[in-house]
Every structure is written in C-alpha cells, then in structure tokens.
Amino acid sequence: MNREKAILLGPFVGEFFWSFFRFAPILPYLRLTKYKGRTDIKYIVYTRPERFDLYGKYADILIPLNIEGDSVELLGNCYRLEKLSEKQYKNLIKNFYNTYKERFNIIEHIYPKIDKKNFLNKNQFNQKQMVFKYSPRKDNYDLVKKYILNDKPLVILAPRYRIGFKRNWPYWQKLYDMIHDSSLINDFNFVICGKNLEYIPDNKNRFKDINNILLTKNSSLAGLLIAVLEESVFCTGSQSALPNMALFFKTPVLEWGHQKTLHTKNYNINNTTIEFIEDRKYNISPTEVFKRLRKTLIKKIKKEN
C-alpha cells in the first residue's frame, strides 16, 4: 500500500514578522501554485501555537513547537532563536522528520538555515515562490466578533516591547491616557495588539486587548491579529511587526523609528498610506504622537462625513 505524501514546514524558531513575511507564505504557494489541485498531499507545519494561524486553513496538521524559555531567556533574532544552539535546532528538525517518516512519503521538508551565514539572510527563501495569502481558522473571527466592539471604526495600538531592546518606546501609558481623555474615544474603538510578554498593556484596562481574549483550541494570537487587521481602519506604533502587517492588509499607519525606507517601501508591498516619523532614539514625545494621530483620525472622520 502506497503511503500518503506529505510536505513538512518547520520548525520555525525565529521572529514573528520573519515567519509572517518570509516563511509562512511558502505554504499557500505550495498548495495553490506548485502543487495546485493535488489532493494526495498533506501539509504539516511545526511552529509555535500562537502562530498557527499564519498558516491557518492551508495546513492540514499544525504541530505545537514549545521551547522552554522562549521569549523570556530566548529571544527571536531573524530566523534563529538566540541561545538555542544549532545542535538543539537540528534535533528539532530530526525529531519532526522522524515523527512522520513512517506514516508519510515526505516529498519536501522546508525549514530555515540558522547558521551564522544564513540566519539573517532576508533572501534565504525566494519571494517569487511565495503567495501572500493568509487564512486564519473560523474561531478567530468568531472571537473577534464576540470580544471586539464593531460599532465604531477600529484603530489598532501596537505597543511593542522586548526585554533588553533599545528600541522600546517608554511613553505608551501616557499616550493611552491622552487617547482615553480625548474626543477620539467617542468616534473610534481602540484595540491593543501585542504578543504575550512583548507588549505594554494599558495599566488601567480601558481598551480592548487581544491578549485578554480566551483562546479556543482552534484559534491563536496570530489569527486574532489578522482578523482584527482585516477590520481596522488605522494602526499606530513604533516600527515593529504589527505596523508592517497593517500595511500588508492596506490599513494606513502612523509609525516611528530609525529605518524609514525599510518600513515604508521594502515591507510596504501594497503601497499603503504611511506617515513615518524619524525617531532614532525612540524618545519622541507622546504629545507629538497624539497630535499626529488625532489630526489623521479627525481628517478621516471629516472625509467619511
């Protein structure tokens, strides 16, 4: 009896945006282009549970990658996870393959190289062999509908914070206060989006926060984020994965940071509207950010009226 064919993707241990923009799109390319119409192939993905819906319904089997110390002692750096040795990584690869080699005829096993030469190589995978489509599972949309108010236009706040990073912006709480005390709160719903320990919540809990949504077994933080992005009208935050993702979903962005060209052109493949503030020290005042945010959102209200 012939074994069913399978393609393995992963493990992926690197940064969130690198998985979103430089690895996950390989799967829909395989399914929709390279092996289009092939019903005899199973697609099996090995990644963190919080990122399952970067692959979503294009995957047949999603395997949870759980690494002790992930995002705490071990931080993502491009395609690799700092302090996770190449030997440990190769063991993950080997174990993943061995788990399925008897059950399936494995025709491809795709994973990033994380050696010193390749871990930060943006072109390790050819973008021409990617399809930038995402298909989160239905539970994500149901949860967003249940927990995120949709009676007013949705604005995403992207307060990225990573332990040990110099690029953390320290004024998020002040910006939260300004937004809440302004008239904008009457015209927009603001939702805070971030990843577990890598963001700054509102310490007064006045806004919706996707991390407060109780996940089901068929949802993930990535899935919630994509579902929210598809409904949002604006996004603001220091340069990080979330504003880049917003640009991909054609959501206008107000962003500040030190790599203007990278974040307004290279990652902005849909030419979405973006206002980028040069802020190399990440110390722009919250007053300035709020002033620009308010001006843009008021203009949006007037345009729609």
PyMOL commands that set and color helices and strands:
alter all, ss='L'
color gray80, all
select helices_A, chain A and resi 16-22+26-34+49-54+56-58+86-100+127-129+138-147+172-180+184-187+210-212+221-231+241-248+260-266+286-304
alter helices_A, ss='H'
color red, helices_A
select strands_A, chain A and resi 4-9+41-47+61-64+76-77+80-81+104-110+154-157+189-192+208-209+232-238+253-257+274-278
alter strands_A, ss='S'
color yellow, strands_A
deselect
rebuild
show_as cartoon
